[in-house]
Every structure is written in structure tokens, then in C-alpha cells.
Amino acid sequence: MDEFRDMVKALHRAGIEVILDVVYNHTAEGNHLGPTLSFRGIDNASYYRLSPQDPRYYMDYTGCGNTLNVTHPRTLQLIMDSCGIGSRKCMSMVFASTWPLPSPGNCMPSTG
């Protein structure tokens, strides 16, 4: 974080603003066949939107195999806290990509 912050400060001194685009609508864990890297192993049902018919499958509104469950308070807190930390530490602007999501009835579960 120190090296990144120093780089941003140097860019600011040169008159260059910095925008950090952070994606919060999906993760690298993919669908039910993907690797367990973080949230799946911590609390799968809280961090991801799961199929109501069969919760071993993920709702895939993103085309990436999963969709974060931003309606869960801890998931939303994670997003809000990380945006706040980024903007307080060094960024000119933090852009959180959450992409408009359709209603659950308009999406098929990701079954691989």
C-alpha cells in the first residue's frame, strides 16, 4: 500500500488525478466449479447470491460465474469500507463497479 500511495502522491504532484476502478459485482472464484480463494470459504451464502432452487449453484448476473450478495450487511460493509479507505488514503476518486443487476427471476443459475 505504501508504494501505491507514494506513486499516487507523485502523480498528484505532477497534476495527474488518479481514479481507481474497483469491481464489486463478482469475484475470481467463478461458479460452483471454481476455486475457493476467499469469500466462498469464509461464508458462501452471505457473500454470494445463490440459486433459491439449489444453493450449490450461483446466480450469475455478471457472466463471470457468480454475483456478490450486496443485500447482505457484511458484504455491503466490505464494499463501503474499502471505498472509504481507498479515498481517504490516496485516490482522487474510487469508482465502484457494481453494474445494474436484473431481478432474480430474470437470471439463470450458473451450473457450469
PyRosetta script that sets phi, psi and omega in degrees:
from pyrosetta import init, pose_from_sequence

init()
pose = pose_from_sequence("MDEFRDMVKALHRAGIEVILDVVYNHTAEGNHLGPTLSFRGIDNASYYRLSPQDPRYYMDYTGCGNTLNVTHPRTLQLIMDSCGIGSRKCMSMVFASTWPLPSPGNCMPSTG")
pose.set_psi(1, -35.7)
pose.set_omega(1, -179.1)
pose.set_phi(2, -62.4)
pose.set_psi(2, -43.2)
pose.set_omega(2, -179.8)
pose.set_phi(3, -65.3)
pose.set_psi(3, -40.8)
pose.set_omega(3, 179.2)
pose.set_phi(4, -64.5)
pose.set_psi(4, -45.5)
pose.set_omega(4, -180.0)
pose.set_phi(5, -61.2)
pose.set_psi(5, -41.5)
pose.set_omega(5, 178.4)
pose.set_phi(6, -63.5)
pose.set_psi(6, -39.7)
pose.set_omega(6, 178.4)
pose.set_phi(7, -63.2)
pose.set_psi(7, -44.5)
pose.set_omega(7, -179.5)
pose.set_phi(8, -63.5)
pose.set_psi(8, -40.7)
pose.set_omega(8, 178.0)
pose.set_phi(9, -62.7)
pose.set_psi(9, -40.3)
pose.set_omega(9, 177.9)
pose.set_phi(10, -64.6)
pose.set_psi(10, -40.9)
pose.set_omega(10, 177.1)
pose.set_phi(11, -64.2)
pose.set_psi(11, -41.4)
pose.set_omega(11, 177.3)
pose.set_phi(12, -60.8)
pose.set_psi(12, -42.6)
pose.set_omega(12, 178.7)
pose.set_phi(13, -62.1)
pose.set_psi(13, -29.6)
pose.set_omega(13, 178.5)
pose.set_phi(14, -85.1)
pose.set_psi(14, 4.2)
pose.set_omega(14, 178.7)
pose.set_phi(15, 83.0)
pose.set_psi(15, 16.9)
pose.set_omega(15, -179.2)
pose.set_phi(16, -105.7)
pose.set_psi(16, 123.1)
pose.set_omega(16, 176.6)
pose.set_phi(17, -80.8)
pose.set_psi(17, 153.8)
pose.set_omega(17, -177.6)
pose.set_phi(18, -121.7)
pose.set_psi(18, 129.6)
pose.set_omega(18, 176.3)
pose.set_phi(19, -119.4)
pose.set_psi(19, 126.6)
pose.set_omega(19, 178.0)
pose.set_phi(20, -105.4)
pose.set_psi(20, 118.3)
pose.set_omega(20, 179.0)
pose.set_phi(21, -97.9)
pose.set_psi(21, 112.1)
pose.set_omega(21, -177.5)
pose.set_phi(22, -110.1)
pose.set_psi(22, 130.0)
pose.set_omega(22, -178.3)
pose.set_phi(23, -95.1)
pose.set_psi(23, 122.7)
pose.set_omega(23, -179.7)
pose.set_phi(24, -118.7)
pose.set_psi(24, 9.6)
pose.set_omega(24, -177.4)
pose.set_phi(25, -91.4)
pose.set_psi(25, -15.2)
pose.set_omega(25, 178.0)
pose.set_phi(26, -156.2)
pose.set_psi(26, 171.2)
pose.set_omega(26, 178.3)
pose.set_phi(27, -129.7)
pose.set_psi(27, 175.6)
pose.set_omega(27, 179.8)
pose.set_phi(28, -75.5)
pose.set_psi(28, -2.7)
pose.set_omega(28, -178.5)
pose.set_phi(29, -73.6)
pose.set_psi(29, -16.1)
pose.set_omega(29, 176.8)
pose.set_phi(30, 65.8)
pose.set_psi(30, -152.0)
pose.set_omega(30, -178.7)
pose.set_phi(31, -86.8)
pose.set_psi(31, -161.3)
pose.set_omega(31, -176.7)
pose.set_phi(32, -64.3)
pose.set_psi(32, -16.0)
pose.set_omega(32, 178.0)
pose.set_phi(33, -91.1)
pose.set_psi(33, -8.3)
pose.set_omega(33, -176.8)
pose.set_phi(34, -76.9)
pose.set_psi(34, 171.7)
pose.set_omega(34, -179.2)
pose.set_phi(35, -73.2)
pose.set_psi(35, 153.8)
pose.set_omega(35, 171.9)
pose.set_phi(36, -91.6)
pose.set_psi(36, 109.0)
pose.set_omega(36, -176.7)
pose.set_phi(37, -113.0)
pose.set_psi(37, -30.3)
pose.set_omega(37, -176.7)
pose.set_phi(38, -157.8)
pose.set_psi(38, -89.7)
pose.set_omega(38, -170.4)
pose.set_phi(39, -60.4)
pose.set_psi(39, -37.8)
pose.set_omega(39, -179.9)
pose.set_phi(40, -57.4)
pose.set_psi(40, -40.7)
pose.set_omega(40, -179.1)
pose.set_phi(41, -79.4)
pose.set_psi(41, -19.1)
pose.set_omega(41, -179.7)
pose.set_phi(42, -84.9)
pose.set_psi(42, -56.9)
pose.set_omega(42, -179.1)
pose.set_phi(43, -163.8)
pose.set_psi(43, 79.1)
pose.set_omega(43, -173.2)
pose.set_phi(44, -49.7)
pose.set_psi(44, -48.8)
pose.set_omega(44, -174.9)
pose.set_phi(45, -70.1)
pose.set_psi(45, -23.3)
pose.set_omega(45, 179.1)
pose.set_phi(46, -84.4)
pose.set_psi(46, -38.0)
pose.set_omega(46, -174.5)
pose.set_phi(47, -87.4)
pose.set_psi(47, -23.2)
pose.set_omega(47, -176.5)
pose.set_phi(48, -120.2)
pose.set_psi(48, 150.4)
pose.set_omega(48, 171.8)
pose.set_phi(49, -83.2)
pose.set_psi(49, 118.2)
pose.set_omega(49, -176.3)
pose.set_phi(50, -106.3)
pose.set_psi(50, 155.7)
pose.set_omega(50, 178.9)
pose.set_phi(51, -65.0)
pose.set_psi(51, 127.9)
pose.set_omega(51, 178.3)
pose.set_phi(52, -66.5)
pose.set_psi(52, -27.4)
pose.set_omega(52, 179.5)
pose.set_phi(53, -75.8)
pose.set_psi(53, -34.3)
pose.set_omega(53, -178.3)
pose.set_phi(54, -153.3)
pose.set_psi(54, 95.3)
pose.set_omega(54, -172.0)
pose.set_phi(55, -67.5)
pose.set_psi(55, 2.6)
pose.set_omega(55, 172.5)
pose.set_phi(56, -79.4)
pose.set_psi(56, -13.4)
pose.set_omega(56, 179.0)
pose.set_phi(57, -103.0)
pose.set_psi(57, 149.8)
pose.set_omega(57, -177.5)
pose.set_phi(58, -98.1)
pose.set_psi(58, 143.7)
pose.set_omega(58, 169.5)
pose.set_phi(59, -74.9)
pose.set_psi(59, 131.1)
pose.set_omega(59, -173.4)
pose.set_phi(60, -119.3)
pose.set_psi(60, 81.4)
pose.set_omega(60, 177.3)
pose.set_phi(61, -81.7)
pose.set_psi(61, -11.2)
pose.set_omega(61, -170.6)
pose.set_phi(62, -103.1)
pose.set_psi(62, -17.0)
pose.set_omega(62, -174.0)
pose.set_phi(63, 81.0)
pose.set_psi(63, 8.2)
pose.set_omega(63, -177.8)
pose.set_phi(64, -111.4)
pose.set_psi(64, 4.7)
pose.set_omega(64, 177.3)
pose.set_phi(65, 102.6)
pose.set_psi(65, -20.6)
pose.set_omega(65, 179.0)
pose.set_phi(66, -152.6)
pose.set_psi(66, 168.3)
pose.set_omega(66, 176.5)
pose.set_phi(67, -140.8)
pose.set_psi(67, 129.4)
pose.set_omega(67, 177.9)
pose.set_phi(68, -65.0)
pose.set_psi(68, 145.9)
pose.set_omega(68, 179.9)
pose.set_phi(69, -92.2)
pose.set_psi(69, 81.7)
pose.set_omega(69, -176.3)
pose.set_phi(70, -73.7)
pose.set_psi(70, -3.2)
pose.set_omega(70, 174.9)
pose.set_phi(71, -82.3)
pose.set_psi(71, -13.2)
pose.set_omega(71, 177.4)
pose.set_phi(72, -81.8)
pose.set_psi(72, 133.3)
pose.set_omega(72, -175.2)
pose.set_phi(73, -56.9)
pose.set_psi(73, -39.0)
pose.set_omega(73, -178.4)
pose.set_phi(74, -70.6)
pose.set_psi(74, -37.1)
pose.set_omega(74, 178.6)
pose.set_phi(75, -66.7)
pose.set_psi(75, -44.6)
pose.set_omega(75, 177.8)
pose.set_phi(76, -62.9)
pose.set_psi(76, -40.1)
pose.set_omega(76, 178.3)
pose.set_phi(77, -62.8)
pose.set_psi(77, -40.5)
pose.set_omega(77, 177.7)
pose.set_phi(78, -57.3)
pose.set_psi(78, -45.7)
pose.set_omega(78, -179.5)
pose.set_phi(79, -65.4)
pose.set_psi(79, -49.3)
pose.set_omega(79, -177.7)
pose.set_phi(80, -63.5)
pose.set_psi(80, -42.9)
pose.set_omega(80, 179.5)
pose.set_phi(81, -63.6)
pose.set_psi(81, -43.2)
pose.set_omega(81, -177.8)
pose.set_phi(82, -69.2)
pose.set_psi(82, -34.6)
pose.set_omega(82, 174.8)
pose.set_phi(83, -64.1)
pose.set_psi(83, -42.5)
pose.set_omega(83, -179.7)
pose.set_phi(84, -65.3)
pose.set_psi(84, -42.0)
pose.set_omega(84, 179.3)
pose.set_phi(85, -63.4)
pose.set_psi(85, -46.1)
pose.set_omega(85, -179.7)
pose.set_phi(86, -60.3)
pose.set_psi(86, -42.7)
pose.set_omega(86, -177.5)
pose.set_phi(87, -73.9)
pose.set_psi(87, -33.3)
pose.set_omega(87, 178.9)
pose.set_phi(88, -74.4)
pose.set_psi(88, -33.2)
pose.set_omega(88, -174.7)
pose.set_phi(89, -76.2)
pose.set_psi(89, -46.3)
pose.set_omega(89, -172.1)
pose.set_phi(90, -166.6)
pose.set_psi(90, -20.0)
pose.set_omega(90, -172.5)
pose.set_phi(91, -80.0)
pose.set_psi(91, 146.9)
pose.set_omega(91, 173.4)
pose.set_phi(92, -70.3)
pose.set_psi(92, -34.7)
pose.set_omega(92, -178.1)
pose.set_phi(93, -157.4)
pose.set_psi(93, 139.5)
pose.set_omega(93, 173.7)
pose.set_phi(94, -113.3)
pose.set_psi(94, 122.4)
pose.set_omega(94, 179.4)
pose.set_phi(95, -106.8)
pose.set_psi(95, 116.5)
pose.set_omega(95, -179.4)
pose.set_phi(96, -97.9)
pose.set_psi(96, 114.1)
pose.set_omega(96, 178.4)
pose.set_phi(97, -83.1)
pose.set_psi(97, 112.5)
pose.set_omega(97, 175.3)
pose.set_phi(98, -118.4)
pose.set_psi(98, -4.3)
pose.set_omega(98, 174.3)
pose.set_phi(99, 45.4)
pose.set_psi(99, 130.3)
pose.set_omega(99, 178.5)
pose.set_phi(100, -59.0)
pose.set_psi(100, 130.1)
pose.set_omega(100, -176.7)
pose.set_phi(101, -107.5)
pose.set_psi(101, 135.8)
pose.set_omega(101, 176.8)
pose.set_phi(102, -71.8)
pose.set_psi(102, 169.0)
pose.set_omega(102, 177.4)
pose.set_phi(103, -67.3)
pose.set_psi(103, 153.3)
pose.set_omega(103, -177.3)
pose.set_phi(104, -55.7)
pose.set_psi(104, -29.0)
pose.set_omega(104, -178.9)
pose.set_phi(105, -70.6)
pose.set_psi(105, -12.2)
pose.set_omega(105, -177.6)
pose.set_phi(106, -102.5)
pose.set_psi(106, 17.5)
pose.set_omega(106, -174.8)
pose.set_phi(107, -139.5)
pose.set_psi(107, 143.1)
pose.set_omega(107, 177.5)
pose.set_phi(108, -93.8)
pose.set_psi(108, 145.2)
pose.set_omega(108, 173.8)
pose.set_phi(109, -65.1)
pose.set_psi(109, 151.8)
pose.set_omega(109, 178.3)
pose.set_phi(110, -85.3)
pose.set_psi(110, 108.9)
pose.set_omega(110, -177.9)
pose.set_phi(111, -109.4)
pose.set_psi(111, 8.4)
pose.set_omega(111, 174.5)
pose.set_phi(112, 89.7)
pose.dump_pdb("model.pdb")
